[in-house]
Amino acid sequence: MAEVSRTMALAWDPEWGVATSREHRDSVTESAELGTFVGWVMYFSRLRGTVPPLPAPVRIEPVKDKGTLVILTPERFTASNPEHVALAARVHELLERAGLLRPLQPWPAG
């Protein structure tokens, strides 16, 4: 999933992206507003901000000069695994504190 997300980020240069299950998304947010929740694999454009240090086993990987991939777990993330859900909640808190989890906005003209 990380390679698919990386390839899409390089091809489309999005502001934000996420790969997660509908079950997990619906369990952590009522609005599911794009840009405001975490998932198994996330992408943040460098224009959105800097990804802070995150707890193990989370991996943070640069995507060339475009942005950053955040991979919560090396194994498949499942909403039925309490450890995965707790890790996602902790990462959500850290990313929100860093200002990275906010609704998508129109790209600046340029």
C-alpha positions as CSV (number, residue, x, y, z in Angstrom):
1,M,0.0,0.0,0.0
2,A,2.9,2.4,0.7
3,E,4.3,2.0,-2.8
4,V,0.8,2.6,-4.4
5,S,0.5,5.8,-2.2
6,R,4.0,6.9,-3.1
7,T,3.3,6.4,-6.8
8,M,0.0,8.3,-6.6
9,A,1.7,11.2,-4.7
10,L,4.4,11.5,-7.4
11,A,1.9,11.4,-10.2
12,W,-0.7,13.7,-8.9
13,D,1.0,15.9,-6.3
14,P,-2.0,15.9,-3.9
15,E,-2.1,17.9,-0.7
16,W,-3.1,14.9,1.4
17,G,-4.0,11.2,0.9
18,V,-5.0,8.2,3.0
19,A,-5.4,4.5,2.7
20,T,-7.6,3.0,5.4
21,S,-10.7,0.9,5.9
22,R,-14.1,2.5,5.9
23,E,-14.6,0.7,9.3
24,H,-11.7,2.5,10.8
25,R,-12.5,5.9,9.3
26,D,-16.1,5.7,10.5
27,S,-15.0,4.7,14.0
28,V,-12.7,7.7,14.5
29,T,-14.6,10.5,12.9
30,E,-18.2,11.5,12.4
31,S,-17.7,13.9,9.5
32,A,-14.9,12.0,7.6
33,E,-13.9,15.4,6.3
34,L,-10.9,14.8,4.0
35,G,-7.6,15.8,5.6
36,T,-8.8,15.4,9.2
37,F,-8.2,11.7,10.0
38,V,-5.5,9.1,10.0
39,G,-5.3,5.7,8.3
40,W,-2.9,2.9,7.7
41,V,-0.9,4.9,5.1
42,M,-1.0,8.7,4.8
43,Y,0.6,11.2,2.6
44,F,1.2,14.9,3.5
45,S,2.4,17.4,0.9
46,R,5.3,19.5,2.1
47,L,3.0,22.5,1.6
48,R,0.8,21.1,4.4
49,G,3.7,21.1,6.9
50,T,6.4,19.0,8.5
51,V,5.6,15.6,9.9
52,P,6.8,15.4,13.5
53,P,8.6,12.4,15.1
54,L,6.1,9.6,15.6
55,P,6.2,6.5,17.9
56,A,7.4,3.1,16.7
57,P,6.5,1.2,14.7
58,V,5.4,4.1,12.6
59,R,7.6,4.8,9.5
60,I,8.1,8.2,8.0
61,E,9.4,8.3,4.5
62,P,10.2,11.2,2.2
63,V,8.5,11.3,-1.3
64,K,11.2,13.1,-3.2
65,D,10.8,16.8,-2.8
66,K,6.9,16.5,-2.8
67,G,6.1,15.4,0.8
68,T,6.0,12.6,3.3
69,L,4.5,9.2,3.7
70,V,3.5,8.0,7.1
71,I,3.0,4.2,7.5
72,L,1.4,3.3,10.8
73,T,2.3,-0.4,10.9
74,P,4.4,-2.7,8.7
75,E,1.6,-5.3,8.8
76,R,-1.9,-4.7,7.5
77,F,-3.8,-2.2,9.7
78,T,-7.1,-3.5,11.0
79,A,-9.7,-1.6,13.0
80,S,-10.4,-4.8,15.0
81,N,-6.8,-4.8,16.5
82,P,-6.8,-2.7,19.7
83,E,-3.1,-2.0,19.4
84,H,-3.6,-0.6,15.9
85,V,-6.5,1.6,17.0
86,A,-4.5,2.9,20.0
87,L,-1.5,3.7,17.8
88,A,-3.8,5.5,15.3
89,A,-5.2,7.6,18.1
90,R,-1.8,8.6,19.4
91,V,-0.6,9.4,15.9
92,H,-3.7,11.4,15.3
93,E,-3.0,13.5,18.4
94,L,0.6,14.2,17.3
95,L,-0.3,15.1,13.7
96,E,-3.2,17.3,14.9
97,R,-0.9,19.1,17.3
98,A,1.6,19.6,14.4
99,G,-1.2,21.3,12.4
100,L,-1.3,18.6,9.7
101,L,-4.9,17.3,10.2
102,R,-7.1,20.0,8.8
103,P,-9.7,20.1,6.1
104,L,-8.4,20.2,2.5
105,Q,-8.2,23.8,1.1
106,P,-7.9,25.0,-2.5
107,W,-4.3,25.1,-3.6
108,P,-2.7,28.5,-3.6
109,A,-2.4,30.1,-7.0
110,G,1.0,29.9,-8.4
